[in-house]
Amino acid sequence: MNNQKVVVVGGGVLGSQIAFQAAYQGFDVTFWLRMESSKTRTQPKLDRLKSIYLSSLEALKPYCGTDYPYYPHGLVADLSQTSVADIEAKQAQVEKAYASIVLELDMAKACKDAMIVIEAMSEDLEAKIDIYQKLSQYLEPDTILASNSSTMVPSQFVDHIKRPERYLAMHFANEIWKYNIVEIMGHSHTDPHVFEQAVAFGKEIGMEPICLQKEQPGYVLNSLLVPFLNAALNLYANGIADAPTIDKTWRKATGAPYGPMQILDIVGLQTAYNIARMNPAMKKVADMLKSYIDQGKTGVQAKAGFYSYE
């Protein structure tokens, strides 16, 4: 499936990561973006990813040919079988990927000849339905349509898609070059061959496919992660403990590299807000997150969230 066209709808945190990773692995990648200002917001994310990929690869050179386990598996499949020359070739891949990504405002032009279109918009049901109805006008008969939704399931959208048998969910973990999983979830009418193609595509862009046997809001990862993050947000919003204390407690007690408030900054507070506002029991948390967002404190990408990243 290499050297075929991948289209990403939405240039947010994960959309930009999916696009860059696919381009890094040799696919032709096009973003579809709503307006010119979306390009202005997307380009700095691609600039940042280019820098991260190059520096992450450079840091691996002393470990080439070893069994060092702590490396970004989305960038290098097997470090023990990788030479410094291989790393330099991969750095050239990064430069090529960065230069090749297309930012397109015309939906018809973006979707033409697409092998797969991945919707990576925010968690807004009506906005996703609107996009799917528009996309259905332009998708070719053999194009796969996938959603990166972190909380919604494919059956919520099948009535708004022209070819539902070619639709499924592909949910990527944040920082996909390091945490290289993709959770693949179909609905009752997803063509099994399409599911297999999605699994193959995941492998070809350096991911470890996690195949779900039936629909589950939150998949495997967020079914575990969201309650954990919500517990931390409730502690914070109710004044039980501040962010550093919550994070220190978790890190010291479990040996985890990040605490939940740090994870929220990485995920992005807009995503956390979109999830919280759909749950009446999380109103206090949603209001708190909205106040941060209104101040421009949306997480690592904005250089401010629960922590400052200047």
Disulfide bonds with the S-S distance in Angstrom:
none
